[in-house]
């Protein structure tokens, strides 16, 4: 349980200016602490991730690059993304929803609905946040050109079903059908994505289409741990704001969990962030044009290397079973 004083301190730090040196130092302290990180250091880093997720989307790259630098002890290799710490102060309603979600996560009462509940936090963001997020997204390589193609038409299972065995399209089809997934994860019309400020309209619709596809091509399993990991990857690829919010929730949730688990979460998030920064932009790939090719051939064509997971992908599932 996080007390009122700790919540107030967290909110104040989340609202403070981005300080990459402080982020790096916090990550370094957490790495050095091993299985016994202090609550203060966990809260410090989580609050700074919350700043990038809820206040200043232009601070995402600087924040996560600094965290990775502190954690791994080396500079992240990737395109230069300039820090823009312009912030849109958030209101009490978002913080109330944030702490309620964390409380429910801690109580184990949140399962698959963590996705819509995290997305719902976006409904509490101030009106000034959206243009900041749009401007931040355009600073990532490949975004402007991809969005220029226009709002993406829907994919169909019928088209995927026609793909030959051994192809990406067939693998994607089997992933969706065999697991009972929705092809585009969430209903884009219900979310009103077409009305978002460009390029957020394109980006949010396209990532709903491509999330499970990126699982395959990027080498991420559809497990609990790898859902955390792929959020780091998506965030690195184009500053995906939902992923920034989700990872802020995950990091903050670690404040009230056993401290020895925090390193596992950070290693997963930051290794996937580095993977995303090193991978050429995937948002603009016309996947529909390469459905018939094997996944390995597509990785070679676009210079994509599969994620190397630092832990068993199904670790969470193994622990629950035990």
C-alpha positions as CSV (number, residue, x, y, z in Angstrom):
1,X,0.0,0.0,0.0
2,X,1.4,3.4,-1.0
3,X,0.6,6.1,1.6
4,X,-0.6,9.6,1.0
5,X,2.7,11.3,1.5
6,X,4.4,8.9,-1.0
7,X,1.7,9.6,-3.5
8,X,2.1,13.3,-3.1
9,X,5.8,13.1,-3.5
10,X,5.4,10.9,-6.6
11,X,2.9,13.4,-8.2
12,X,5.2,16.3,-7.5
13,X,8.2,14.6,-9.1
14,X,6.2,13.4,-12.1
15,X,5.2,17.1,-12.7
16,X,8.7,18.4,-12.5
17,X,10.9,19.0,-15.5
18,X,12.7,16.2,-17.2
19,X,16.2,15.7,-15.9
20,X,18.0,13.0,-17.9
21,X,21.0,13.0,-15.5
22,X,18.7,12.3,-12.6
23,X,17.0,9.5,-14.6
24,X,20.3,7.9,-15.4
25,X,21.4,8.2,-11.8
26,X,18.2,6.6,-10.5
27,X,18.5,3.7,-12.9
28,X,22.2,3.2,-12.0
29,X,21.3,3.0,-8.3
30,X,18.5,0.5,-9.0
31,X,20.9,-1.7,-11.0
32,X,23.5,-1.5,-8.2
33,X,21.0,-2.5,-5.6
34,X,20.3,-5.8,-7.3
35,X,17.4,-7.6,-5.6
36,X,17.1,-5.0,-2.8
37,X,16.2,-1.7,-4.5
38,X,14.8,1.0,-2.1
39,X,11.3,2.2,-2.3
40,X,12.6,5.7,-2.8
41,X,14.6,4.8,-5.9
42,X,11.8,2.8,-7.4
43,X,9.4,5.7,-6.8
44,X,12.0,8.1,-8.2
45,X,12.4,6.4,-11.6
46,X,8.7,5.5,-11.8
47,X,7.7,9.1,-11.3
48,X,10.1,10.2,-14.1
49,X,8.6,7.7,-16.4
50,X,5.2,9.0,-15.5
51,X,6.4,12.5,-16.5
52,X,7.1,11.2,-20.0
53,X,3.9,9.3,-20.1
54,X,1.4,11.8,-18.8
55,X,3.0,15.3,-18.9
56,X,5.6,15.7,-21.7
57,X,5.5,13.2,-24.6
58,X,8.5,15.0,-26.1
59,X,10.5,13.8,-23.1
60,X,10.1,10.1,-23.8
61,X,13.2,9.4,-25.8
62,X,15.5,11.4,-23.5
63,X,14.0,9.8,-20.4
64,X,14.2,6.2,-21.6
65,X,17.6,6.6,-23.2
66,X,18.9,8.0,-19.9
67,X,17.3,5.1,-18.0
68,X,18.9,2.6,-20.4
69,X,22.2,4.3,-20.1
70,X,22.1,4.1,-16.3
71,X,20.9,0.5,-16.3
72,X,23.2,-0.9,-19.0
73,X,26.2,1.4,-18.5
74,X,26.4,2.4,-22.2
75,X,24.8,5.0,-24.5
76,X,21.9,3.8,-26.6
77,X,22.6,3.7,-30.3
78,X,19.7,5.1,-32.3
79,X,18.4,8.1,-34.2
80,X,18.8,11.4,-32.5
81,X,15.5,12.5,-31.0
82,X,15.7,16.0,-29.4
83,X,14.2,16.5,-25.9
84,X,11.1,18.7,-25.9
85,X,9.9,19.0,-22.3
86,X,6.9,21.1,-23.0
87,X,4.3,19.8,-20.6
88,X,0.5,19.9,-20.2
89,X,-0.2,19.8,-16.4
90,X,-2.7,17.1,-15.5
91,X,-5.6,17.3,-13.2
92,X,-6.7,15.5,-10.0
93,X,-9.1,13.2,-11.9
94,X,-6.2,11.5,-13.8
95,X,-4.2,11.0,-10.6
96,X,-7.3,9.5,-8.9
97,X,-7.8,7.1,-11.8
98,X,-4.1,6.3,-11.8
99,X,-3.9,5.4,-8.1
100,X,-7.2,3.4,-8.3
101,X,-5.7,1.3,-11.2
102,X,-2.5,0.7,-9.2
103,X,-4.5,-0.3,-6.2
104,X,-6.6,-2.8,-8.2
105,X,-3.4,-4.2,-9.9
106,X,-1.9,-4.7,-6.4
107,X,-5.0,-6.5,-5.3
108,X,-4.9,-8.8,-8.3
109,X,-8.3,-7.6,-9.5
110,X,-7.1,-6.4,-12.9
111,X,-6.5,-9.0,-15.7
112,X,-7.0,-8.6,-19.4
113,X,-8.9,-5.3,-18.8
114,X,-5.6,-3.6,-18.0
115,X,-5.4,-2.5,-21.6
116,X,-8.7,-0.6,-21.8
117,X,-8.3,0.7,-18.2
118,X,-4.8,2.1,-19.1
119,X,-6.2,3.5,-22.3
120,X,-9.0,5.1,-20.3
121,X,-6.4,7.2,-18.4
122,X,-5.9,9.0,-21.7
123,X,-9.4,10.4,-21.4
124,X,-8.2,12.3,-18.3
125,X,-5.3,14.0,-20.1
126,X,-5.7,17.8,-20.7
127,X,-6.7,19.1,-24.2
128,X,-3.2,20.5,-24.6
129,X,-1.6,17.1,-24.4
130,X,-2.7,15.9,-27.8
131,X,-0.8,18.5,-29.9
132,X,2.3,17.8,-27.8
133,X,2.0,14.1,-28.5
134,X,1.5,14.7,-32.2
135,X,4.5,17.0,-32.4
136,X,6.6,14.4,-30.4
137,X,5.6,11.6,-32.7
138,X,6.8,13.5,-35.8
139,X,10.3,13.6,-34.3
140,X,10.7,9.8,-34.7
141,X,12.1,8.5,-38.0
142,X,9.7,7.2,-40.6
143,X,6.5,8.6,-38.9
144,X,5.9,11.6,-41.2
145,X,6.3,9.5,-44.4
146,X,4.1,6.6,-43.0
147,X,1.3,9.0,-41.9
148,X,1.4,10.7,-45.3
149,X,0.0,7.4,-46.8
150,X,-3.4,8.3,-45.2
151,X,-5.6,6.6,-42.7
152,X,-5.1,2.8,-43.0
153,X,-7.9,0.6,-44.4
154,X,-8.8,-2.4,-42.3
155,X,-7.2,-5.7,-42.6
156,X,-9.3,-8.8,-43.2
157,X,-9.0,-12.4,-42.0
158,X,-10.1,-13.5,-45.5
159,X,-7.0,-12.0,-47.0
160,X,-4.8,-13.5,-44.4
161,X,-6.4,-16.9,-44.8
162,X,-5.3,-17.0,-48.5
163,X,-1.6,-16.7,-47.5
164,X,0.6,-19.8,-48.1
165,X,1.9,-21.9,-45.3
166,X,5.2,-20.7,-44.0
167,X,4.4,-17.0,-44.8
168,X,4.1,-14.1,-42.4
169,X,0.4,-13.7,-43.4
170,X,-0.3,-17.3,-42.6
171,X,1.5,-17.1,-39.3
172,X,-0.4,-13.9,-38.4
173,X,-3.7,-15.6,-39.4
174,X,-3.0,-18.6,-37.1
175,X,-2.0,-16.3,-34.2
176,X,-5.3,-14.5,-34.4
177,X,-7.6,-17.4,-35.0
178,X,-5.9,-20.0,-32.7
179,X,-5.9,-17.6,-29.8
180,X,-9.3,-16.0,-30.4
181,X,-7.7,-12.5,-30.8
182,X,-9.4,-9.6,-32.4
183,X,-7.6,-8.7,-35.6
184,X,-7.2,-5.1,-34.7
185,X,-7.1,-5.5,-30.9
186,X,-9.6,-2.7,-30.2
187,X,-12.5,-1.1,-32.1
188,X,-11.0,2.0,-33.8
189,X,-14.4,3.5,-34.5
190,X,-15.4,3.2,-30.8
191,X,-12.2,4.9,-29.8
192,X,-12.7,7.7,-32.4
193,X,-9.2,7.3,-33.8
194,X,-10.1,8.9,-37.1
195,X,-10.7,12.2,-35.3
196,X,-7.3,12.4,-33.6
197,X,-4.8,15.1,-34.4
198,X,-2.5,13.9,-37.3
199,X,-0.3,11.8,-37.2
200,X,-1.9,10.3,-34.1
201,X,-4.9,9.2,-36.1
202,X,-2.7,7.1,-38.4
203,X,-0.3,5.9,-35.7
204,X,-3.0,4.6,-33.3
205,X,-5.0,2.9,-36.0
206,X,-1.9,1.3,-37.6
207,X,-0.5,0.0,-34.3
208,X,-3.8,-1.6,-33.4
209,X,-3.5,-3.4,-36.8
210,X,0.2,-4.2,-36.4
211,X,0.6,-4.9,-32.6
212,X,0.3,-8.7,-33.0
213,X,2.1,-8.6,-36.3
214,X,5.0,-6.9,-34.6
215,X,5.0,-9.6,-32.0
216,X,5.8,-12.1,-34.8
217,X,8.3,-10.0,-36.7
218,X,10.0,-8.5,-33.7
219,X,10.3,-11.8,-31.9
220,X,8.0,-11.1,-29.0
221,X,5.8,-13.8,-27.6
222,X,2.2,-13.2,-26.7
223,X,2.9,-13.6,-23.0
224,X,2.5,-11.3,-20.0
225,X,6.2,-10.5,-19.8
226,X,6.5,-9.9,-23.5
227,X,3.5,-7.6,-23.5
228,X,5.5,-5.4,-21.2
229,X,8.5,-5.8,-23.5
230,X,6.8,-5.0,-26.7
231,X,5.4,-1.8,-25.1
232,X,9.0,-0.7,-24.7
233,X,9.7,-1.6,-28.3
234,X,6.7,0.3,-29.6
235,X,7.6,3.3,-27.5
236,X,11.1,3.4,-29.0
237,X,9.8,3.1,-32.5
238,X,7.5,6.1,-32.5
239,X,6.8,7.4,-29.0
240,X,3.5,5.4,-28.8
241,X,1.7,7.3,-26.0
242,X,-0.4,4.3,-24.8
243,X,2.8,2.4,-24.3
244,X,4.3,5.3,-22.4
245,X,1.3,5.3,-20.1
246,X,1.3,1.6,-19.7
247,X,4.9,1.4,-18.8
248,X,4.5,4.2,-16.3
249,X,1.7,2.2,-14.7
250,X,3.9,-1.0,-14.7
251,X,6.8,0.9,-13.2
252,X,4.7,2.6,-10.5
253,X,3.0,-0.7,-9.7
254,X,6.4,-2.1,-8.8
255,X,6.6,0.3,-5.9
256,X,4.2,-1.9,-3.9
257,X,5.4,-5.3,-5.1
258,X,8.3,-7.3,-3.8
259,X,11.4,-5.2,-4.5
260,X,13.4,-8.2,-6.0
261,X,10.9,-8.2,-8.9
262,X,11.7,-4.6,-9.9
263,X,15.0,-5.4,-11.6
264,X,13.3,-8.0,-13.8
265,X,10.7,-5.5,-15.0
266,X,13.3,-2.8,-15.7
267,X,15.6,-5.2,-17.5
268,X,12.6,-6.2,-19.7
269,X,11.4,-2.7,-20.4
270,X,14.8,-1.2,-21.1
271,X,16.2,-4.1,-23.2
272,X,13.1,-3.9,-25.4
273,X,13.5,-0.1,-25.6
274,X,17.1,-0.5,-26.8
275,X,15.9,-3.1,-29.3
276,X,13.3,-0.7,-30.6
277,X,15.8,2.1,-30.9
278,X,18.3,-0.1,-32.9
279,X,15.6,-1.5,-35.2
280,X,14.8,0.4,-38.4
281,X,11.4,2.1,-38.4
282,X,8.7,-0.6,-38.8
283,X,5.6,1.7,-38.8
284,X,5.8,2.5,-42.5
285,X,6.3,-1.0,-43.8
286,X,3.5,-2.0,-46.2
287,X,2.9,-5.4,-44.5
288,X,0.1,-6.2,-46.9
289,X,2.6,-6.2,-49.7
290,X,4.8,-8.9,-48.1
291,X,2.2,-11.2,-46.6
292,X,3.4,-14.1,-48.8
293,X,7.0,-14.0,-47.7
294,X,8.4,-16.0,-44.7
295,X,9.1,-14.0,-41.6
296,X,12.8,-14.6,-41.8
297,X,13.0,-13.2,-45.3
298,X,11.1,-10.1,-44.2
299,X,13.5,-9.5,-41.3
300,X,16.4,-9.7,-43.7
301,X,14.8,-7.4,-46.2
302,X,14.1,-4.7,-43.6
303,X,17.1,-5.2,-41.3
304,X,15.1,-6.4,-38.3
305,X,16.6,-8.6,-35.7
306,X,14.4,-10.6,-33.3
307,X,14.3,-9.5,-29.7
308,X,16.6,-11.5,-27.4
309,X,14.6,-11.9,-24.1
310,X,16.6,-11.7,-20.9
311,X,14.2,-14.0,-19.2
312,X,11.9,-16.8,-20.3
313,X,9.0,-15.2,-22.2
314,X,6.4,-17.2,-20.2
315,X,8.0,-16.4,-16.8
316,X,4.8,-14.8,-15.4
317,X,2.7,-17.8,-16.5
318,X,5.2,-20.2,-15.0
319,X,5.1,-18.4,-11.7
320,X,1.3,-18.4,-11.6
321,X,1.2,-22.1,-12.4
322,X,3.7,-22.8,-9.5
